[in-house]
Amino acid sequence: MLLFLFKKINSVHNIKGDIMTQKELLYVEDAVSHETSIIKILNESLEFLEDDKLITFIEEEINKHKDLKQGLLNLLEDEANE
């Protein structure tokens, strides 16, 4: 899905209104990849936890990172569809 999305974005504009460079798109791709990795690591760590407060904290962090990842993907999709 990510590869399709990034191929589709040929005219995404950056903050200045200019077309995003390949380097800028790679930064966004890296951010999405990092969020995916963080979510995976946090999910894997849940099976080793016993403290309810810590489990709740990690679950909240997972949700935050899922939201961040989805926000990045939504931004890219919105820009690609303009």
ChimeraX commands (.cxc) that place a marker at each C-alpha (Angstrom):
marker #1 position 0.00,0.00,0.00 radius 0.5
marker #1 position 2.75,2.46,0.87 radius 0.5
marker #1 position 4.54,1.93,-2.41 radius 0.5
marker #1 position 1.31,2.54,-4.35 radius 0.5
marker #1 position 0.62,5.67,-2.33 radius 0.5
marker #1 position 4.09,7.12,-2.82 radius 0.5
marker #1 position 4.08,6.36,-6.56 radius 0.5
marker #1 position 0.74,8.14,-6.84 radius 0.5
marker #1 position 2.16,11.31,-5.30 radius 0.5
marker #1 position 3.84,13.16,-8.11 radius 0.5
marker #1 position 2.45,16.60,-7.34 radius 0.5
marker #1 position 2.25,16.75,-3.57 radius 0.5
marker #1 position 2.94,20.26,-2.34 radius 0.5
marker #1 position 5.07,21.12,0.66 radius 0.5
marker #1 position 4.36,23.86,3.23 radius 0.5
marker #1 position 5.59,26.62,0.88 radius 0.5
marker #1 position 3.21,25.44,-1.82 radius 0.5
marker #1 position 6.01,23.98,-3.91 radius 0.5
marker #1 position 5.99,20.43,-5.21 radius 0.5
marker #1 position 7.55,18.11,-2.64 radius 0.5
marker #1 position 10.95,16.80,-3.59 radius 0.5
marker #1 position 11.79,13.12,-3.63 radius 0.5
marker #1 position 13.87,13.73,-0.50 radius 0.5
marker #1 position 10.87,15.20,1.34 radius 0.5
marker #1 position 8.70,12.26,0.29 radius 0.5
marker #1 position 11.36,9.88,1.61 radius 0.5
marker #1 position 11.25,11.69,4.96 radius 0.5
marker #1 position 7.50,11.13,5.13 radius 0.5
marker #1 position 7.91,7.50,4.09 radius 0.5
marker #1 position 10.49,7.07,6.87 radius 0.5
marker #1 position 8.11,8.63,9.41 radius 0.5
marker #1 position 5.36,6.18,8.42 radius 0.5
marker #1 position 7.83,3.30,8.63 radius 0.5
marker #1 position 9.01,4.43,12.07 radius 0.5
marker #1 position 5.46,4.62,13.35 radius 0.5
marker #1 position 4.80,1.10,12.02 radius 0.5
marker #1 position 7.90,-0.19,13.82 radius 0.5
marker #1 position 6.98,1.52,17.08 radius 0.5
marker #1 position 3.47,0.08,16.96 radius 0.5
marker #1 position 4.87,-3.42,16.35 radius 0.5
marker #1 position 7.39,-3.15,19.20 radius 0.5
marker #1 position 4.80,-1.85,21.64 radius 0.5
marker #1 position 2.34,-4.59,20.68 radius 0.5
marker #1 position 5.00,-7.26,21.14 radius 0.5
marker #1 position 5.94,-5.87,24.55 radius 0.5
marker #1 position 2.36,-6.19,25.82 radius 0.5
marker #1 position 2.61,-9.96,26.14 radius 0.5
marker #1 position 5.41,-9.61,28.71 radius 0.5
marker #1 position 3.66,-7.10,30.96 radius 0.5
marker #1 position 1.64,-7.90,34.06 radius 0.5
marker #1 position 1.10,-4.47,35.63 radius 0.5
marker #1 position -2.34,-3.16,34.64 radius 0.5
marker #1 position -1.25,0.48,34.77 radius 0.5
marker #1 position 1.70,-0.21,32.50 radius 0.5
marker #1 position -0.46,-2.22,30.09 radius 0.5
marker #1 position -2.94,0.64,29.92 radius 0.5
marker #1 position -0.13,3.13,29.31 radius 0.5
marker #1 position 1.34,1.03,26.48 radius 0.5
marker #1 position -2.10,0.58,24.91 radius 0.5
marker #1 position -2.58,4.35,24.97 radius 0.5
marker #1 position 0.82,4.83,23.35 radius 0.5
marker #1 position -0.09,2.30,20.65 radius 0.5
marker #1 position -3.25,4.27,19.90 radius 0.5
marker #1 position -1.28,7.54,19.73 radius 0.5
marker #1 position 1.17,6.06,17.25 radius 0.5
marker #1 position -1.62,4.53,15.18 radius 0.5
marker #1 position -3.23,7.97,15.00 radius 0.5
marker #1 position 0.07,9.57,13.98 radius 0.5
marker #1 position 0.62,6.98,11.26 radius 0.5
marker #1 position -2.93,7.32,9.97 radius 0.5
marker #1 position -2.60,11.10,9.99 radius 0.5
marker #1 position 0.50,10.91,7.80 radius 0.5
marker #1 position -1.20,8.49,5.41 radius 0.5
marker #1 position -4.36,10.64,5.27 radius 0.5
marker #1 position -2.32,13.74,4.52 radius 0.5
marker #1 position -0.53,12.01,1.68 radius 0.5
marker #1 position -3.74,10.55,0.27 radius 0.5
marker #1 position -5.52,13.93,0.43 radius 0.5
marker #1 position -2.64,15.65,-1.35 radius 0.5
marker #1 position -2.36,12.90,-3.95 radius 0.5
marker #1 position -6.06,13.17,-4.78 radius 0.5
marker #1 position -6.01,16.94,-5.35 radius 0.5
marker link #1:1,2 radius 0.2
marker link #1:2,3 radius 0.2
marker link #1:3,4 radius 0.2
marker link #1:4,5 radius 0.2
marker link #1:5,6 radius 0.2
marker link #1:6,7 radius 0.2
marker link #1:7,8 radius 0.2
marker link #1:8,9 radius 0.2
marker link #1:9,10 radius 0.2
marker link #1:10,11 radius 0.2
marker link #1:11,12 radius 0.2
marker link #1:12,13 radius 0.2
marker link #1:13,14 radius 0.2
marker link #1:14,15 radius 0.2
marker link #1:15,16 radius 0.2
marker link #1:16,17 radius 0.2
marker link #1:17,18 radius 0.2
marker link #1:18,19 radius 0.2
marker link #1:19,20 radius 0.2
marker link #1:20,21 radius 0.2
marker link #1:21,22 radius 0.2
marker link #1:22,23 radius 0.2
marker link #1:23,24 radius 0.2
marker link #1:24,25 radius 0.2
marker link #1:25,26 radius 0.2
marker link #1:26,27 radius 0.2
marker link #1:27,28 radius 0.2
marker link #1:28,29 radius 0.2
marker link #1:29,30 radius 0.2
marker link #1:30,31 radius 0.2
marker link #1:31,32 radius 0.2
marker link #1:32,33 radius 0.2
marker link #1:33,34 radius 0.2
marker link #1:34,35 radius 0.2
marker link #1:35,36 radius 0.2
marker link #1:36,37 radius 0.2
marker link #1:37,38 radius 0.2
marker link #1:38,39 radius 0.2
marker link #1:39,40 radius 0.2
marker link #1:40,41 radius 0.2
marker link #1:41,42 radius 0.2
marker link #1:42,43 radius 0.2
marker link #1:43,44 radius 0.2
marker link #1:44,45 radius 0.2
marker link #1:45,46 radius 0.2
marker link #1:46,47 radius 0.2
marker link #1:47,48 radius 0.2
marker link #1:48,49 radius 0.2
marker link #1:49,50 radius 0.2
marker link #1:50,51 radius 0.2
marker link #1:51,52 radius 0.2
marker link #1:52,53 radius 0.2
marker link #1:53,54 radius 0.2
marker link #1:54,55 radius 0.2
marker link #1:55,56 radius 0.2
marker link #1:56,57 radius 0.2
marker link #1:57,58 radius 0.2
marker link #1:58,59 radius 0.2
marker link #1:59,60 radius 0.2
marker link #1:60,61 radius 0.2
marker link #1:61,62 radius 0.2
marker link #1:62,63 radius 0.2
marker link #1:63,64 radius 0.2
marker link #1:64,65 radius 0.2
marker link #1:65,66 radius 0.2
marker link #1:66,67 radius 0.2
marker link #1:67,68 radius 0.2
marker link #1:68,69 radius 0.2
marker link #1:69,70 radius 0.2
marker link #1:70,71 radius 0.2
marker link #1:71,72 radius 0.2
marker link #1:72,73 radius 0.2
marker link #1:73,74 radius 0.2
marker link #1:74,75 radius 0.2
marker link #1:75,76 radius 0.2
marker link #1:76,77 radius 0.2
marker link #1:77,78 radius 0.2
marker link #1:78,79 radius 0.2
marker link #1:79,80 radius 0.2
marker link #1:80,81 radius 0.2
marker link #1:81,82 radius 0.2
view
